Amino acid sequence: MVPKIGHLAEIPTFEGSTNRPFRRFNAFITPIPNVKDLRFLNKYFIRYKWQLIWGILFVSASNYFRVLQPQVIRDALDLVVENITLYRQFDGFALQEVFFKELGSILLFFGILVLLLALLMGLFMYYMRQTIVVVSRLIEYDLRKEIFGHYEKLHLAFYKRNNTGDLMSRITEDVSKVRNYLGPGILYGINLVSLFVMVIYAMFSVSWELTLYSLAPIPLLVISIYYVSDLINKRSEVIQRQLAQLNSIAQEVYSGIRVVKSYVQERFMGKYFAAQSEVYKEKALHLARVDAFFFPIMLFMIGASTVITVYIGGLQVVSGKITTGNIAEFVIYVNILTWPVTSIGWIASIVQQAAASQRRINEFLETDPAIQSPVVDPVNLGGAIEFDRVTFVYPDTGTRALEEVSFRLSPGQKMAVVGRTGSGKSSLAELLVRMYDVTEGAIRLDGKDVREMDLANLRRRIGYVPQDVFLFSDTVANNIAFGRADATWSEVHGFAKHSAIYEEIMDLPDGFETMVGERGVTLSGGQKQRISIARALIKRPDIVVLDDCLSAVDTNTEKKILGYLSEDLADKTAIIITHRIYSLLTFDKIIVLDQGRIIEEGTHEELIAKGRILLGYVRKTTLGGRSRCLIFISKNRPCPIL
């Protein structure tokens, strides 16, 4: 990635918005905007409904035993207060010691009862985590699997429009944000509602007046949540987008590290990454300031509730409306509500961040693949290929790659496609395997439009070696057998020999078990090309398409590969895209592309008879041998194929 002037301005920021007051007003009247994006998760809730139902029951049971504890403490305290005067009346009598032991035994019973209730509360708390939190992990797994599966279905134009780092961010960071909502967010949300209902009911059963005083600061807390929710949502979404930008920069630098080093741009790219990191830091700090300001306010309001409870409760004790134990009970209730009330802001933040992340996830999940596969029975291909006035315009750039290209190949025929760089050769191959669909015209295999054929079977029956060779970070053997999961060891070795790479593989440290490194970085360009050829041929395809995949091999190696193509694949239809015509391989047809159009077409002899082809020799200086090649010469201007 080359940083452009004004690149940072492309990142949307809430701070720069001109309608900030209006957005804040909307946040006040709509506390949790865009939560509708989370509706996508409803199908997972239905899938795991029984675990969630049990989780809700466990939460309620845990809170029930939690609410009973202050009532036991109230009775114990009232017992002490009521009997303290009686205890003092026995001062100087032997009965006082007996009375003290009895009172101590009763208090010990209350203490054991509180511990028992705490044990039961903890037990059900364990089970509620084992249900709800486990469900969140299961949904996280399902969601990641769904996103990855959808990524694989999307067309090439989608990947050209979106950075790899952004794709990775949505399946990692964004899914983690959603998982926080599914686990802690829902867990503490259910806990908050359940505990509030039980605690407020218990408080009202004692004194509705003291309850209202104790809960007076709560509305202010709710207003604060309403006010801050939109800020959290907007800033969280901006942070996630900036994180995706960081991932994209890092991924591109790592992938192109050899270019970065060869051009001595380490310092420049480091500064650029640091600048983007600074942007991310500032946005993260803005969100942190909101949280840092919000939580102390909530704690202050809880403290205010405690003070009000003690003051108003003391007045009611004096008037005889409640007992001293009720004050202790209310203070404990207020403190029990401390974490749930404090967690309101945290839950709101989790929900808002999850909504922002789910919106980003939905953007891609709602993207329909441009290449659709009809439901038809897969069949083998006979090998007949027909391009009928095919015109193709790249949907992402609008570039016209092919213009009314027409040709026919019978089963078993070989065709060479030559032309200048950018003339549309690779586009022709990509259309054949339906990486894209034609803009106009039709491509037919065995007389049937490729758009009416099963997509997976189509690509399975065509051995396609693209110009951009890609190897996975795996063993050499697994890279060769990638196209066939049931490939035997002997087949892997055999097709490595057909691709003239067997001896070089055996010279590697671990032979076929050698790890090739990310993108095949440990191998040379020619080795990667030949492994990719073996990977295509091991599928035993009906049609072979080679896109300039012999450009990095020497003459002798080229002869071995072409010998296999000429003899063992004599009955297979083959299209070879190249910059030179090989004399070792007889072509039934040669087409020359220029600016997306076929400007010459015919066999070797036909093109030579037209005076458009000059037969010559090109010396391979590296090996000292000669390779017979054809150089295309146009009547009006030279058009070198080499």
Phi, psi and omega in degrees: 000130176257117182298136181253153176296132182083011183297321181294334181290343180286343182277120183291138178233137180290329184296330183271004184290140181277345182249037182300314179299321180297320179294323178293323177296319176298323179296328182288319183272342177235094191297324183230080182289152174066016175294342179301337177297333181282353178297338178303332183279354183301326181296329177286324177298320178294321181298322183248035187297322184290322176297321180292321179297315177298322178299318178296319178296320179293322177298315181296318179295318179298316180290329178299313179289335177289320181289333179291333184299312178300328179292322176294318179295322177301312181296321179295317181292318177299322178298317179293313182297319182289331185257357181293323179292318179296324179296319180290334179292336179269015181298126181093356179252151179294336181293340180296320180293320177296317179298321180296318180294319179296317179295320178295321179296320180294318179294325176297321177298316178298320179297315178296323179296319178297317179296321179296317178296321178295322178296316178295320178299315179295323180298312180290331176295322177298314182292327180292327176287325179290343178261298187291314181293321177296320177299321179298323178290322178294318178293322177301316178297314181297320182293315178298319179296320180293317180297314181298316178298322179290322176304317183294334181278341186287155187278171183295326180300326178298317182287337176283334180275337187240141180285148178298321179299322178292320177298317180293322181297322183287330182270350179246287185297314182293320178295324177296321177297319179294322179296325176299325176290318182292327182264270181303321182300307180291320181301308182285335174294313176297318179299320180297311182295313182299313182292321179300313181300312183292317182292315182294323176298316179296322180291317180294328179293342178266305182201112179292328181293312179294327178297316180296319178296318183294326183265008183302321181288348185299316179303323177297323178295319179296318179298320178299320179295317179301319185290322188270346188298317182292323177300316180298317182298310184295315183290327178294319180294319178296320179297317180296323179291321178291325176296320176298323177297318178298317179298321180295317180297312182298316182297319182289323178294317179296318181292324181254033186297328180292324177291318179301316181289319183294332178262008177053050182250019180300315182294318181296313180294327176296318178294321180295317178295321179296323179294317178293324177295325178295321177297315178298318180298315181297319180292322178293323179292325177299317178292321180296325179295323178297312179295319182295328179280332188280316185294317177300326178297318180295318179295323177297320180292325176294319176298321178297322178297322179295316180297316179297320180298313181295318183291306181294321179297321177298319178296322180288331175294318179298321181280355176083012181282325179225172179259171177297323179298330178294326177297313178299320179299315181293320178299318178294319178300316180298318179289328174298322180283352184302307182291314179302317180293317178298325182286350178302312179297320179294317178296318178300319179296317179297316181296317181294317178295321178295320179296319178295318180291319181294328177297317179295321178294318182296329180304319181276322180293334178273359176278114181280139176299132179290335180260108181257143180253122177289157179273097180222162179285131178290141180224159174288155181261138177284330178113357178283128182237136177221124170258118185248096177049054184279124173239136183221130176238126180297125185291335184274332183244341184080008180286130178274109185269321181230146182225104175051055179273127180224134172194165178226143175230132175274161179305132179089352181282156179242136180228138175255139177241117182236164180159172179295164172296129181086013181275352177109012183295309181293328178298323179299317180292319181294326177292326182295323179264011176059040166292330171226163171256150182296150175281317176220158180084199183206150172245127183238139173242123184055034177083001182245134179300133182297336179287349178257008183253154177298123188296314182297317180293322179301310182288334178288328183271356178247124176271101187250123175247104183288164180293322179272098184286133179229128174241144180276156177285078184208187179287161177299317181299316180292328176292321179291320183274011184300323183281348181220109182292335183262015181295135179274166180297321180294325178293320178300314179294319182297314182284338171294323176291318178300328181268008176058039180236357188299310183298320181291326176294318180294336177280349178291159185307316181244020178060229181290346178267008178290133175283129185275350182084167183297128181059022179070032187295338182277355182250159176283169180298318179294322178295318179296321179297317183288325176295322179292327176294315177299322179297324180284320185284333182293343176288349186052060186285163176275332180229138179244129178235115180246118183258090176050048186262011176242017185288337185250019180247155181278177187295315182295317178297320179300320180297318181298315182293316180293329177296319177293318180297323183284325185263298186288335180251030182297330182266006181258139174288134183223138172240119181245116177268124189207169174256000179212152180263126183269129180285342181281348182237121181278123180258134176282339182204143174232129174240141180247121180261143174211118181055039175083000180244152173278114181260341175216146181205138177155187176272178176306308186295321181294319180290323177294320180297329179284350182078019182259352184235131177251121181275126182210185180241145176233122183278132174272098187293334183290326183248350179078009181259179179241143177235123179285124180225161175251134178246123184279129178236117178280157179294320186272322183210152178291140179228081186294135176267335180281000000 
